[in-house]
Amino acid sequence: MIINSNSVADHNQKRESRHRKKLDHLSAVLTEEGHAVQPLLKKIQAFQVAIPSWALGTGGTRFGRFAGGGEPRRLEEKMEDVGLLHALNRSSGAISLHIPWDLPPDPIKIRFLANSFGLQFDAVNSNTFQDQADQELSYKFGSLAHTDARVRQQAIAHHAEVIRLGVELGSKSLTVWLADGSCFPGQQHFRRAFERTLASLREVYGCLPADWRMFVEYKPYEPNFYSTVVGDWGSSLLLCQKLGEQAYSLVDLGHHLPNTNVEQIVSRLMMEGKLGGFHFNDSKYGDDDLTVGSVRPYQLFLVFNELVDGLSPDSARDEKAKPPQLAWMIDASHNVKDPLEDLLQSVEAIKIAYAQALLVDRKALEAAQETNDAARAQEILQHAFRTDVRPLLAETRLRAGAALDPLGFYREDRVRETLIKERGTKTVTTGL
């Protein structure tokens, strides 16, 4: 399905007058507070969030999955859906593939198709947390950390193949998430498992092109519930420091124990120049993979507060504190929502938090911090957080030819109904 630009224009025309009133009011307030509105709009418009290919179908739990109609049946249709999202918000201009869930049959043709939708390829993702039908050896007891060298070599070869495909697609990074760990005390020798993982990752690292990056993701539990080899940001950072300059830690917001101070982790990784990117989602209890900003929007804002501060040229104390361009991606599971609606909401929440963080009075906040004025520091942060920045986001979409209200347009234009007519009511997306 291709979004009709005339329909978008009609949608915007009906809403533009009301939008202008909101934008004019907000612009006046921001200008009075000392903000230059036009530079803010340029920063917000430039911010892009990648969409993972596995998030375009209905998710589920180990108890069941209730697929919705019109789900993409193959990679080409997943790219079509990301192109649809990008046409509505002009903020989703990249897709991240999971290999072998989304094995491109012809990488050159797939790359050409992506270009037709205005898309690029974000990081390619390996998969050693489940066995494939044609796989010789099992990952039941691990992959890169496995006690059997043959299993480790099989996993290394898989990563090398993922990199090769990524090069053909035009990707520039590899994301490694490992399920390796143990379910019971005594099952695994902690140090040896880590050493085997490091040795295996060194071989994978050696396959990286010179202009590529490796993102090492961490997770404290699941599918192993006693220990995971790369269970926290410290383990990820240690691996990256040992691997080399092309290795960076990747922060998944859901991959933390309850009440973890994620924003402080972000600050530490930026300080060491080892923050590579994010997988955005939200959670109530654990790794729930909920819609971004649906449960803890203030934490999302605080994370972006650290990011904006750390990425500012004025805040960097040395070159190490200036990480390269970060990778932003949504990683969510839409158990009961229309996946495309959920993704539109998530992108909006991410850009809201980013825009709010841009409004923080950095000089005033630093002064409050240096004088230990806790109340003043809180007021400065919460003033920015409570500012309704949605008119700024809407204006950037209007300027880019996207919809003033992407979710509203999606429903008014009956996009899901059209997809069901094209693909069927019982389609199940691949790779889930």
VMD Tcl script that draws the C-alpha trace (Angstrom):
set ca {
  {0.00 0.00 0.00}
  {1.25 3.48 -0.91}
  {0.01 6.52 1.02}
  {-1.71 9.01 -1.28}
  {0.02 12.40 -0.94}
  {-3.18 14.20 -1.93}
  {-5.02 12.51 0.93}
  {-2.30 13.64 3.32}
  {-2.58 17.19 2.00}
  {-6.37 17.14 2.51}
  {-5.87 15.79 6.04}
  {-3.42 18.58 6.85}
  {-5.56 21.33 5.35}
  {-8.43 20.49 7.70}
  {-6.15 20.73 10.73}
  {-3.65 23.44 9.82}
  {-5.57 26.39 11.25}
  {-5.83 24.81 14.68}
  {-2.22 23.64 14.46}
  {-1.04 27.21 13.71}
  {-2.76 28.54 16.82}
  {-1.04 25.96 19.01}
  {2.34 26.47 17.35}
  {2.17 30.27 17.55}
  {1.34 30.11 21.26}
  {4.16 27.65 22.01}
  {6.65 29.55 19.86}
  {5.88 32.77 21.74}
  {6.40 31.07 25.10}
  {9.65 29.40 24.00}
  {10.99 32.62 22.51}
  {10.26 34.45 25.75}
  {12.21 31.76 27.60}
  {15.21 32.30 25.34}
  {14.84 29.42 22.88}
  {15.41 29.84 19.15}
  {12.46 27.98 17.65}
  {13.76 27.45 14.10}
  {16.96 25.62 15.17}
  {14.80 23.47 17.48}
  {12.58 22.53 14.54}
  {15.60 21.57 12.42}
  {16.98 19.29 15.14}
  {13.62 17.61 15.70}
  {13.04 17.13 11.97}
  {16.47 15.55 11.50}
  {15.93 12.94 14.23}
  {15.21 9.51 12.73}
  {14.21 6.27 14.48}
  {14.75 2.90 12.80}
  {11.95 0.32 12.65}
  {12.83 -3.34 13.21}
  {11.45 -5.80 10.70}
  {10.18 -8.06 13.49}
  {7.97 -5.33 14.98}
  {5.61 -5.16 12.00}
  {3.51 -8.12 13.09}
  {1.52 -8.83 16.24}
  {3.74 -10.02 19.08}
  {2.87 -12.40 21.87}
  {4.10 -14.33 24.88}
  {5.13 -17.92 25.45}
  {1.44 -18.59 26.21}
  {0.12 -17.54 22.85}
  {0.00 -15.11 19.99}
  {-3.08 -13.54 18.44}
  {-2.12 -12.41 14.98}
  {-3.97 -9.54 13.36}
  {-5.11 -9.26 9.77}
  {-3.06 -7.79 6.97}
  {0.31 -8.64 8.52}
  {3.33 -8.59 6.19}
  {4.00 -12.06 4.83}
  {7.54 -11.51 3.60}
  {10.39 -9.03 3.77}
  {9.16 -6.96 0.84}
  {5.84 -6.31 2.59}
  {7.60 -5.42 5.83}
  {9.58 -2.80 3.95}
  {6.34 -1.56 2.43}
  {4.94 -1.10 5.95}
  {8.01 0.84 7.11}
  {7.72 2.99 4.00}
  {4.10 3.61 4.96}
  {5.13 4.70 8.46}
  {7.83 6.97 7.06}
  {5.35 8.57 4.67}
  {3.12 9.43 7.64}
  {5.75 10.83 10.02}
  {8.98 11.34 8.00}
  {10.86 10.09 11.05}
  {11.16 6.35 10.28}
  {13.59 6.30 7.39}
  {15.45 3.10 8.25}
  {14.68 -0.59 8.73}
  {16.65 -3.08 10.81}
  {16.69 -6.71 9.65}
  {16.87 -9.84 11.78}
  {18.78 -12.66 10.09}
  {17.62 -15.32 9.25}
  {14.04 -14.22 10.04}
  {14.28 -11.75 7.18}
  {16.81 -13.31 4.87}
  {16.90 -11.12 1.74}
  {16.43 -13.35 -1.33}
  {18.28 -10.85 -3.52}
  {20.08 -8.14 -1.49}
  {20.55 -5.88 -4.52}
  {16.84 -5.92 -5.39}
  {15.91 -5.49 -1.73}
  {18.21 -2.48 -1.48}
  {16.65 -0.98 -4.60}
  {13.17 -1.53 -3.12}
  {14.24 0.20 0.10}
  {15.42 3.20 -1.89}
  {12.02 3.40 -3.59}
  {10.45 3.86 -0.13}
  {13.09 6.35 0.96}
  {14.56 3.84 3.41}
  {18.07 2.88 4.48}
  {19.21 -0.23 6.33}
  {20.01 0.19 10.00}
  {21.96 -2.44 11.97}
  {21.63 -6.08 10.96}
  {20.82 -8.44 13.83}
  {22.14 -11.95 14.34}
  {20.13 -14.82 15.83}
  {21.77 -17.50 17.95}
  {19.01 -17.69 20.57}
  {16.99 -20.30 18.65}
  {17.68 -23.23 16.35}
  {16.84 -23.03 12.65}
  {15.39 -25.92 10.62}
  {18.60 -26.59 8.67}
  {20.96 -26.04 11.60}
  {23.48 -28.81 12.33}
  {24.20 -28.09 16.01}
  {21.86 -26.77 18.71}
  {22.11 -23.53 20.71}
  {20.15 -25.03 23.60}
  {23.12 -24.56 25.94}
  {24.58 -21.45 24.36}
  {26.23 -20.17 21.20}
  {29.33 -17.99 21.41}
  {29.82 -19.16 25.01}
  {29.08 -22.84 24.36}
  {31.41 -25.47 25.85}
  {31.60 -27.17 22.43}
  {34.00 -25.40 20.06}
  {32.00 -26.65 17.06}
  {28.89 -24.82 18.26}
  {30.92 -21.67 18.81}
  {32.33 -21.87 15.28}
  {28.85 -22.36 13.87}
  {27.69 -19.21 15.68}
  {30.75 -17.27 14.51}
  {30.09 -18.32 10.92}
  {26.49 -17.14 11.25}
  {27.65 -13.70 12.38}
  {30.10 -13.52 9.49}
  {27.25 -14.30 7.08}
  {25.07 -11.61 8.67}
  {27.86 -9.08 8.16}
  {28.25 -10.15 4.52}
  {24.55 -9.65 3.87}
  {24.63 -6.34 5.70}
  {27.41 -5.07 3.45}
  {25.33 -5.92 0.38}
  {22.34 -4.07 1.86}
  {24.35 -0.98 2.74}
  {24.17 -1.43 6.51}
  {27.05 -0.19 8.65}
  {26.59 -2.05 11.92}
  {25.96 -5.42 13.56}
  {23.91 -5.91 16.72}
  {24.80 -8.93 18.83}
  {22.37 -10.08 21.49}
  {23.22 -13.40 23.15}
  {20.84 -15.60 25.11}
  {23.81 -17.54 26.51}
  {23.62 -18.18 30.24}
  {22.36 -20.66 32.80}
  {19.12 -21.60 34.51}
  {20.54 -23.14 37.70}
  {23.44 -22.50 40.12}
  {26.52 -24.48 39.23}
  {25.35 -25.15 35.67}
  {27.93 -22.84 34.09}
  {31.44 -21.69 34.97}
  {31.05 -17.91 34.90}
  {34.62 -16.95 34.01}
  {35.10 -19.56 31.32}
  {31.78 -18.70 29.70}
  {32.79 -15.05 29.53}
  {36.23 -15.88 28.18}
  {34.74 -18.11 25.47}
  {32.31 -15.33 24.54}
  {35.13 -12.79 24.29}
  {37.23 -15.13 22.13}
  {34.26 -15.79 19.83}
  {33.40 -12.10 19.57}
  {37.01 -11.34 18.65}
  {36.62 -13.59 15.61}
  {33.34 -11.87 14.68}
  {34.95 -8.48 15.25}
  {37.69 -9.46 12.83}
  {35.03 -9.83 10.10}
  {33.84 -6.21 10.44}
  {34.60 -3.83 7.56}
  {36.66 -0.83 8.61}
  {33.64 1.52 8.53}
  {31.35 -0.77 10.53}
  {30.45 -0.87 14.23}
  {29.52 -3.77 16.49}
  {26.82 -3.20 19.12}
  {26.99 -5.54 22.13}
  {23.59 -5.74 23.82}
  {23.08 -6.89 27.40}
  {20.19 -8.42 29.34}
  {20.01 -9.61 32.96}
  {17.62 -12.52 32.41}
  {15.51 -14.43 29.90}
  {15.58 -17.00 28.44}
  {18.06 -18.01 31.16}
  {16.85 -17.01 34.61}
  {19.86 -17.67 36.83}
  {22.58 -15.93 34.87}
  {23.35 -14.45 31.46}
  {26.90 -14.10 30.15}
  {26.35 -10.49 29.08}
  {23.96 -9.60 31.86}
  {24.62 -5.91 32.47}
  {26.15 -2.75 31.05}
  {29.44 -3.44 32.83}
  {29.86 -6.79 31.08}
  {29.00 -5.19 27.73}
  {31.42 -2.31 28.32}
  {34.18 -4.73 29.35}
  {33.73 -6.75 26.17}
  {33.72 -3.61 24.02}
  {36.85 -2.25 25.65}
  {38.63 -5.53 25.04}
  {37.39 -5.85 21.44}
  {38.45 -2.44 20.13}
  {37.36 0.93 18.79}
  {34.59 -0.46 16.58}
  {32.72 -2.10 19.47}
  {30.02 -0.23 21.43}
  {27.42 -1.02 24.06}
  {23.76 -1.02 23.08}
  {21.12 -0.05 25.65}
  {17.72 -1.70 25.45}
  {15.48 0.20 27.86}
  {13.67 -3.00 28.87}
  {16.87 -4.94 29.59}
  {17.27 -3.78 33.17}
  {16.19 -4.97 36.57}
  {13.32 -3.01 38.20}
  {14.19 0.54 39.30}
  {17.58 0.55 37.58}
  {18.88 4.07 36.96}
  {19.12 3.74 33.18}
  {19.95 7.41 32.65}
  {23.05 7.05 34.82}
  {24.15 4.04 32.76}
  {23.73 6.16 29.63}
  {25.90 8.87 31.18}
  {28.66 6.40 32.09}
  {28.77 4.81 28.65}
  {28.89 8.22 26.99}
  {31.67 9.27 29.34}
  {33.72 6.31 28.12}
  {32.83 6.92 24.47}
  {31.24 3.48 24.27}
  {27.53 4.22 23.85}
  {26.49 2.89 20.45}
  {22.73 3.18 20.43}
  {19.33 2.32 21.83}
  {16.48 -0.10 21.55}
  {13.42 1.83 22.73}
  {10.46 0.27 24.54}
  {8.75 0.56 27.91}
  {7.98 -1.73 30.81}
  {5.94 -2.07 33.97}
  {7.56 -5.17 35.46}
  {10.50 -6.32 33.35}
  {11.30 -6.73 29.69}
  {7.67 -6.12 28.75}
  {8.43 -4.52 25.35}
  {5.53 -2.11 25.71}
  {4.85 0.99 23.61}
  {7.59 3.56 24.16}
  {6.56 6.19 26.72}
  {3.36 4.39 27.70}
  {4.41 3.64 31.29}
  {7.50 5.69 32.21}
  {7.61 8.81 30.04}
  {9.61 10.75 32.64}
  {12.38 8.15 32.63}
  {12.49 8.37 28.83}
  {12.87 12.14 29.14}
  {15.65 11.76 31.74}
  {17.51 9.40 29.39}
  {17.28 11.98 26.62}
  {18.37 14.68 29.05}
  {21.66 12.80 29.47}
  {21.93 12.20 25.73}
  {21.41 15.84 24.79}
  {23.87 16.92 27.45}
  {26.48 14.37 26.39}
  {26.12 15.04 22.67}
  {26.41 18.79 23.09}
  {29.78 20.14 21.88}
  {29.91 22.39 24.94}
  {29.61 19.52 27.40}
  {32.34 17.21 26.09}
  {35.46 17.31 28.23}
  {37.56 15.31 25.79}
  {37.29 13.48 22.48}
  {36.44 10.20 24.22}
  {33.25 11.80 25.54}
  {32.04 12.46 22.01}
  {30.53 9.20 20.70}
  {29.83 8.77 17.00}
  {26.32 9.19 15.67}
  {24.08 6.99 17.79}
  {21.75 4.33 16.43}
  {18.10 4.67 17.46}
  {15.65 1.82 17.05}
  {12.31 0.69 18.46}
  {12.19 -2.83 19.90}
  {8.65 -3.59 21.04}
  {6.06 -6.34 20.97}
  {2.48 -5.39 20.14}
  {0.44 -8.10 21.82}
  {-2.97 -6.45 21.53}
  {-2.40 -3.35 19.38}
  {-2.23 -2.82 15.66}
  {1.58 -2.92 15.20}
  {1.64 0.10 12.89}
  {-0.41 2.19 15.31}
  {1.90 1.15 18.13}
  {4.98 2.13 16.12}
  {3.50 5.53 15.24}
  {2.87 6.12 18.95}
  {6.38 5.00 19.86}
  {8.12 7.25 17.36}
  {6.05 10.18 18.61}
  {6.94 9.44 22.25}
  {10.66 9.24 21.43}
  {10.66 12.54 19.57}
  {8.62 14.22 22.32}
  {11.23 13.19 24.92}
  {14.02 14.40 22.64}
  {12.34 17.75 22.02}
  {11.68 18.23 25.74}
  {15.32 17.48 26.54}
  {16.37 20.15 24.03}
  {14.44 22.69 26.16}
  {16.38 22.05 29.39}
  {18.21 25.17 30.51}
  {21.68 23.60 30.68}
  {23.46 26.56 32.27}
  {20.83 26.97 34.96}
  {20.81 23.23 35.64}
  {24.59 23.11 35.98}
  {24.50 26.09 38.33}
  {21.90 24.34 40.48}
  {23.96 21.15 40.50}
  {27.17 22.96 41.44}
  {25.45 24.73 44.34}
  {23.62 21.56 45.47}
  {20.24 23.18 44.90}
  {18.16 20.03 44.52}
  {14.80 21.80 44.41}
  {15.93 24.19 41.66}
  {17.40 21.31 39.60}
  {14.12 19.43 39.85}
  {12.13 22.47 38.76}
  {14.35 23.04 35.73}
  {13.97 19.43 34.53}
  {10.26 19.20 35.20}
  {9.55 22.51 33.52}
  {10.99 21.14 30.29}
  {9.24 17.79 30.76}
  {5.85 19.42 31.28}
  {6.12 21.55 28.16}
  {3.76 20.30 25.47}
  {6.12 20.10 22.50}
  {3.71 18.27 20.20}
  {3.08 21.39 18.04}
  {6.82 21.44 17.23}
  {6.71 17.82 16.07}
  {3.58 18.46 14.03}
  {5.22 21.45 12.34}
  {8.24 19.37 11.31}
  {5.90 16.79 9.79}
  {3.96 19.48 7.94}
  {7.16 20.90 6.48}
  {8.29 17.42 5.38}
  {4.99 16.58 3.67}
  {3.89 14.10 6.33}
  {0.63 14.02 8.28}
  {-0.08 16.52 11.05}
  {-1.72 13.65 12.96}
  {-0.21 10.36 11.68}
  {-2.35 8.08 13.85}
  {-5.47 10.06 13.03}
  {-4.75 9.81 9.31}
  {-4.00 6.08 9.62}
  {-7.46 5.47 11.06}
  {-9.34 7.92 8.85}
  {-7.79 6.45 5.72}
  {-8.57 2.92 6.98}
  {-5.05 1.75 6.30}
  {-5.36 -1.54 8.20}
  {-8.56 -2.40 6.35}
  {-6.76 -1.83 3.06}
  {-3.86 -4.05 4.14}
  {-6.30 -6.81 5.12}
  {-7.91 -6.61 1.68}
  {-4.50 -6.86 0.02}
  {-2.99 -9.58 2.23}
  {-5.84 -11.42 3.91}
  {-7.30 -11.78 7.39}
  {-5.24 -14.76 8.54}
  {-1.73 -13.64 7.58}
  {1.05 -14.21 10.11}
  {4.22 -12.21 9.79}
  {7.45 -14.14 9.40}
  {10.05 -14.46 12.14}
  {7.82 -14.29 15.22}
}
mol new
graphics top color blue
foreach p $ca { graphics top sphere $p radius 0.5 }
foreach p [lrange $ca 0 end-1] q [lrange $ca 1 end] { graphics top cylinder $p $q radius 0.2 }
display resetview
